[in-house]
Amino acid sequence: MRMRLEGSMGSKAKFSQRIDVPGTADTPENLQGGVLLVFPPGFGPTLSPGLDASAQAMERQKLSRPRGRITARQVDRGPEVPQLLKWLERAGFPVAQDAARFSIFTWPQHWEADRPLDRRVLKAAAADAARLAEEVEKRRPLLLFFVSAQLLDAANLPEVLEALEPVLAHPAEPVRRITDLRLRVTAQRWVKALCFGLPMPRKTFTPETEETIAAGIAAIFRREELLPG
């Protein structure tokens, strides 16, 4: 599978050996009013090279099993999750204290896009709207972080809005940018949740870029009175 997201990687990046981000263990805190991280497929740990099909399937099954809290160091969730958590910490969110509130979901289940804003991304998300709605109904999160601004765009498609309406009601405002970066960093208040559309983390982001992303998130937290000051 090849994939390219805004702010994620070069055009030749290959992800054929990466699996989806493993989920966390269910807790009372992430099953009611928690924090849901919504990742596209293929951004989890990398499978060991050189395995035959049987061994690869066994490793995939082992690595994919939902387990641990979001901060569990013994669980490999790929490099993007820890980087994203650092943004939230810089924005003032108590990640370590509230680790039990986090859960992870892959949406859409399959993504064959070759470039940012490819219409196939939106088509795949719309076709998979029911899965997202089921996960949101299961967890009733108060915060959703869509890891790629285009996933938050996809959540605003008519088919997805219809699927989410019973659990999140409807958007209370349009999707809007929250930084002056060229990368799209967005947020949107829904009636029953606060949603963000964040760029896929990458190692090449400068400290200034990461601070700007964190500052944008923090500003929305303050607007929503989620943080002091």
C-alpha positions as a LaTeX table, in Angstrom:
\begin{tabular}{lrrr}
\hline
Residue & $x$ (\AA) & $y$ (\AA) & $z$ (\AA) \\
\hline
Met1 & 0.00 & 0.00 & 0.00 \\
Arg2 & 1.24 & 3.46 & $-0.82$ \\
Met3 & $-0.10$ & 6.47 & 0.99 \\
Arg4 & 0.63 & 10.12 & 1.19 \\
Leu5 & $-0.96$ & 12.58 & 3.60 \\
Glu6 & $-0.55$ & 16.30 & 4.08 \\
Gly7 & 2.63 & 16.75 & 6.08 \\
Ser8 & 3.28 & 13.05 & 6.31 \\
Met9 & 5.90 & 11.76 & 3.90 \\
Gly10 & 7.46 & 11.94 & 0.43 \\
Ser11 & 5.73 & 10.70 & $-2.68$ \\
Lys12 & 7.73 & 7.47 & $-2.80$ \\
Ala13 & 7.19 & 6.39 & 0.81 \\
Lys14 & 6.16 & 2.73 & 1.06 \\
Phe15 & 4.11 & 1.33 & 3.90 \\
Ser16 & 3.61 & $-2.24$ & 2.76 \\
Gln17 & 5.26 & $-3.54$ & 5.95 \\
Arg18 & 3.43 & $-1.31$ & 8.41 \\
Ile19 & 0.19 & $-2.37$ & 10.04 \\
Asp20 & $-2.59$ & $-0.31$ & 11.60 \\
Val21 & $-2.00$ & 1.43 & 14.91 \\
Pro22 & $-2.87$ & $-1.07$ & 17.68 \\
Gly23 & $-5.70$ & $-0.03$ & 19.94 \\
Thr24 & $-5.63$ & 0.37 & 23.70 \\
Ala25 & $-7.26$ & $-1.83$ & 26.28 \\
Asp26 & $-10.82$ & $-0.85$ & 27.13 \\
Thr27 & $-11.19$ & 1.06 & 30.39 \\
Pro28 & $-14.17$ & 2.77 & 32.04 \\
Glu29 & $-12.46$ & 6.08 & 31.22 \\
Asn30 & $-12.19$ & 5.45 & 27.46 \\
Leu31 & $-15.66$ & 3.95 & 27.17 \\
Gln32 & $-17.40$ & 7.11 & 28.33 \\
Gly33 & $-16.24$ & 10.68 & 27.77 \\
Gly34 & $-12.71$ & 9.82 & 26.71 \\
Val35 & $-10.28$ & 10.81 & 23.95 \\
Leu36 & $-10.44$ & 9.01 & 20.61 \\
Leu37 & $-7.47$ & 9.12 & 18.22 \\
Val38 & $-8.60$ & 8.34 & 14.67 \\
Phe39 & $-5.72$ & 7.19 & 12.44 \\
Pro40 & $-5.76$ & 6.18 & 8.78 \\
Pro41 & $-4.66$ & 2.62 & 8.04 \\
Gly42 & $-1.01$ & 1.63 & 7.86 \\
Phe43 & 0.61 & 3.87 & 10.49 \\
Gly44 & 1.34 & 1.34 & 13.20 \\
Pro45 & 4.43 & $-0.78$ & 13.90 \\
Thr46 & 6.58 & $-2.24$ & 11.15 \\
Leu47 & 6.56 & $-5.98$ & 10.60 \\
Ser48 & 9.87 & $-7.80$ & 10.77 \\
Pro49 & 11.50 & $-8.22$ & 7.34 \\
Gly50 & 12.07 & $-11.57$ & 5.73 \\
Leu51 & 9.17 & $-13.45$ & 7.32 \\
Asp52 & 7.22 & $-16.02$ & 5.36 \\
Ala53 & 3.48 & $-15.54$ & 5.02 \\
Ser54 & 2.61 & $-17.68$ & 8.03 \\
Ala55 & 5.11 & $-16.01$ & 10.36 \\
Gln56 & 4.09 & $-12.57$ & 9.13 \\
Ala57 & 0.45 & $-13.34$ & 9.84 \\
Met58 & 1.30 & $-14.47$ & 13.36 \\
Glu59 & 3.36 & $-11.33$ & 14.02 \\
Arg60 & 0.63 & $-9.12$ & 12.59 \\
Gln61 & $-1.92$ & $-10.73$ & 14.89 \\
Lys62 & 0.36 & $-10.33$ & 17.92 \\
Leu63 & 1.22 & $-6.68$ & 17.23 \\
Ser64 & $-2.35$ & $-5.69$ & 16.32 \\
Arg65 & $-3.94$ & $-6.87$ & 19.56 \\
Pro66 & $-5.44$ & $-3.95$ & 21.54 \\
Arg67 & $-3.61$ & $-3.71$ & 24.85 \\
Gly68 & $-2.23$ & $-1.36$ & 27.45 \\
Arg69 & $-2.75$ & 2.32 & 27.98 \\
Ile70 & $-1.74$ & 4.88 & 25.40 \\
Thr71 & 1.50 & 5.59 & 27.28 \\
Ala72 & 2.53 & 1.92 & 27.70 \\
Arg73 & 6.15 & 1.79 & 26.55 \\
Gln74 & 6.10 & $-1.95$ & 25.99 \\
Val75 & 3.46 & $-1.58$ & 23.26 \\
Asp76 & 4.75 & $-0.57$ & 19.82 \\
Arg77 & 2.17 & 1.71 & 18.23 \\
Gly78 & 4.57 & 3.22 & 15.69 \\
Pro79 & 6.45 & 6.54 & 15.97 \\
Glu80 & 3.53 & 8.84 & 15.21 \\
Val81 & 1.55 & 8.16 & 18.39 \\
Pro82 & 4.29 & 9.27 & 20.84 \\
Gln83 & 4.93 & 12.40 & 18.75 \\
Leu84 & 1.23 & 13.25 & 18.75 \\
Leu85 & 1.06 & 12.79 & 22.52 \\
Lys86 & 3.93 & 15.25 & 22.91 \\
Trp87 & 1.89 & 17.86 & 21.01 \\
Leu88 & $-0.99$ & 17.33 & 23.42 \\
Glu89 & 1.31 & 17.59 & 26.42 \\
Arg90 & 2.74 & 20.86 & 25.08 \\
Ala91 & $-0.82$ & 22.07 & 24.60 \\
Gly92 & $-1.41$ & 21.47 & 28.30 \\
Phe93 & $-3.32$ & 18.19 & 28.16 \\
Pro94 & $-2.38$ & 15.87 & 31.07 \\
Val95 & $-1.57$ & 12.84 & 28.94 \\
Ala96 & 0.14 & 10.77 & 31.65 \\
Gln97 & $-2.55$ & 11.53 & 34.21 \\
Asp98 & $-5.39$ & 10.81 & 31.79 \\
Ala99 & $-3.77$ & 7.94 & 29.86 \\
Ala100 & $-6.69$ & 5.64 & 30.62 \\
Arg101 & $-9.03$ & 7.98 & 28.72 \\
Phe102 & $-7.34$ & 7.37 & 25.35 \\
Ser103 & $-8.41$ & 4.91 & 22.68 \\
Ile104 & $-7.39$ & 4.45 & 19.04 \\
Phe105 & $-9.42$ & 3.64 & 15.96 \\
Thr106 & $-8.46$ & 3.11 & 12.32 \\
Trp107 & $-10.69$ & 4.83 & 9.78 \\
Pro108 & $-11.33$ & 4.12 & 7.00 \\
Gln109 & $-10.49$ & 0.47 & 7.20 \\
His110 & $-8.81$ & 0.59 & 3.77 \\
Trp111 & $-7.26$ & 3.60 & 2.09 \\
Glu112 & $-5.84$ & 3.47 & $-1.42$ \\
Ala113 & $-5.10$ & 7.18 & $-1.87$ \\
Asp114 & $-1.95$ & 8.26 & $-3.70$ \\
Arg115 & $-1.97$ & 11.96 & $-2.95$ \\
Pro116 & $-3.48$ & 14.48 & $-0.50$ \\
Leu117 & $-7.18$ & 15.19 & $-0.91$ \\
Asp118 & $-7.53$ & 12.38 & $-3.42$ \\
Arg119 & $-11.25$ & 11.85 & $-3.92$ \\
Arg120 & $-10.77$ & 8.16 & $-3.22$ \\
Val121 & $-9.91$ & 9.07 & 0.37 \\
Leu122 & $-13.27$ & 10.73 & 0.84 \\
Lys123 & $-15.04$ & 7.92 & $-1.00$ \\
Ala124 & $-13.42$ & 5.28 & 1.23 \\
Ala125 & $-14.31$ & 7.24 & 4.37 \\
Ala126 & $-17.91$ & 7.73 & 3.29 \\
Ala127 & $-18.26$ & 4.03 & 2.54 \\
Asp128 & $-16.92$ & 3.21 & 6.01 \\
Ala129 & $-19.06$ & 5.70 & 7.92 \\
Ala130 & $-20.95$ & 3.02 & 9.83 \\
Arg131 & $-17.77$ & 1.64 & 11.44 \\
Leu132 & $-16.79$ & 5.08 & 12.72 \\
Ala133 & $-20.29$ & 5.67 & 14.07 \\
Glu134 & $-20.24$ & 2.31 & 15.88 \\
Glu135 & $-16.92$ & 3.14 & 17.55 \\
Val136 & $-18.08$ & 6.60 & 18.57 \\
Glu137 & $-21.31$ & 5.14 & 19.95 \\
Lys138 & $-19.31$ & 2.57 & 21.90 \\
Arg139 & $-16.98$ & 5.14 & 23.45 \\
Arg140 & $-18.93$ & 8.43 & 23.51 \\
Pro141 & $-15.70$ & 10.49 & 23.39 \\
Leu142 & $-15.60$ & 14.15 & 24.32 \\
Leu143 & $-12.45$ & 14.71 & 22.26 \\
Leu144 & $-11.68$ & 13.30 & 18.82 \\
Phe145 & $-8.33$ & 13.80 & 17.11 \\
Phe146 & $-8.45$ & 12.91 & 13.43 \\
Val147 & $-4.83$ & 12.35 & 12.43 \\
Ser148 & $-4.96$ & 14.03 & 9.02 \\
Ala149 & $-7.09$ & 17.09 & 8.46 \\
Gln150 & $-8.72$ & 15.34 & 5.53 \\
Leu151 & $-10.25$ & 12.81 & 7.91 \\
Leu152 & $-12.06$ & 15.62 & 9.72 \\
Asp153 & $-13.15$ & 16.85 & 6.29 \\
Ala154 & $-14.44$ & 13.34 & 5.64 \\
Ala155 & $-16.39$ & 13.39 & 8.90 \\
Asn156 & $-18.32$ & 16.31 & 7.41 \\
Leu157 & $-19.45$ & 14.38 & 4.34 \\
Pro158 & $-23.24$ & 13.94 & 4.20 \\
Glu159 & $-23.02$ & 10.16 & 4.57 \\
Val160 & $-20.77$ & 10.43 & 7.63 \\
Leu161 & $-22.77$ & 13.26 & 9.20 \\
Glu162 & $-25.88$ & 11.12 & 8.92 \\
Ala163 & $-24.16$ & 8.15 & 10.55 \\
Leu164 & $-22.71$ & 10.25 & 13.40 \\
Glu165 & $-25.81$ & 12.32 & 14.09 \\
Pro166 & $-27.35$ & 9.88 & 16.63 \\
Val167 & $-24.21$ & 9.96 & 18.79 \\
Leu168 & $-22.53$ & 13.34 & 18.18 \\
Ala169 & $-25.52$ & 15.35 & 16.96 \\
His170 & $-24.13$ & 17.79 & 14.38 \\
Pro171 & $-21.31$ & 20.29 & 13.87 \\
Ala172 & $-21.88$ & 23.57 & 15.68 \\
Glu173 & $-19.40$ & 25.41 & 13.46 \\
Pro174 & $-17.49$ & 24.89 & 10.21 \\
Val175 & $-14.08$ & 23.26 & 10.15 \\
Arg176 & $-11.52$ & 26.03 & 10.59 \\
Arg177 & $-7.77$ & 26.39 & 10.62 \\
Ile178 & $-6.21$ & 26.97 & 14.03 \\
Thr179 & $-2.66$ & 27.91 & 12.97 \\
Asp180 & $-1.04$ & 29.97 & 10.24 \\
Leu181 & 1.01 & 27.00 & 9.03 \\
Arg182 & 0.83 & 25.84 & 5.46 \\
Leu183 & $-0.04$ & 22.44 & 6.91 \\
Arg184 & $-3.73$ & 22.18 & 7.67 \\
Val185 & $-4.32$ & 22.07 & 11.42 \\
Thr186 & $-8.04$ & 22.31 & 12.04 \\
Ala187 & $-10.72$ & 22.11 & 14.69 \\
Gln188 & $-14.49$ & 21.93 & 14.84 \\
Arg189 & $-16.94$ & 21.97 & 17.72 \\
Trp190 & $-19.75$ & 19.44 & 17.42 \\
Val191 & $-22.69$ & 19.50 & 19.80 \\
Lys192 & $-21.40$ & 16.53 & 21.80 \\
Ala193 & $-17.67$ & 16.51 & 21.10 \\
Leu194 & $-14.69$ & 18.66 & 20.16 \\
Cys195 & $-12.89$ & 17.50 & 17.03 \\
Phe196 & $-9.42$ & 18.26 & 15.66 \\
Gly197 & $-7.86$ & 17.53 & 12.29 \\
Leu198 & $-4.09$ & 17.25 & 12.78 \\
Pro199 & $-1.28$ & 16.61 & 10.30 \\
Met200 & 0.37 & 13.22 & 10.45 \\
Pro201 & 3.40 & 13.63 & 12.75 \\
Arg202 & 6.81 & 13.21 & 11.17 \\
Lys203 & 10.40 & 13.48 & 12.33 \\
Thr204 & 11.22 & 16.27 & 9.88 \\
Phe205 & 8.90 & 18.76 & 11.56 \\
Thr206 & 10.91 & 21.61 & 13.03 \\
Pro207 & 10.56 & 22.49 & 16.72 \\
Glu208 & 8.87 & 25.72 & 15.61 \\
Thr209 & 6.29 & 23.78 & 13.61 \\
Glu210 & 5.53 & 21.49 & 16.51 \\
Glu211 & 5.24 & 24.40 & 18.92 \\
Thr212 & 2.83 & 26.14 & 16.54 \\
Ile213 & 0.67 & 23.03 & 16.29 \\
Ala214 & 0.62 & 22.67 & 20.08 \\
Ala215 & $-0.21$ & 26.35 & 20.52 \\
Gly216 & $-3.12$ & 26.04 & 18.11 \\
Ile217 & $-4.51$ & 23.07 & 20.02 \\
Ala218 & $-4.02$ & 24.89 & 23.34 \\
Ala219 & $-5.91$ & 27.93 & 22.06 \\
Ile220 & $-8.94$ & 25.76 & 21.28 \\
Phe221 & $-8.64$ & 24.04 & 24.65 \\
Arg222 & $-8.77$ & 27.46 & 26.31 \\
Arg223 & $-11.68$ & 28.58 & 24.17 \\
Glu224 & $-13.56$ & 25.47 & 25.26 \\
Glu225 & $-12.45$ & 26.02 & 28.88 \\
Leu226 & $-10.66$ & 22.70 & 28.95 \\
Leu227 & $-7.52$ & 24.29 & 30.37 \\
Pro228 & $-6.98$ & 27.02 & 32.95 \\
Gly229 & $-6.27$ & 30.49 & 31.65 \\
\hline
\end{tabular}
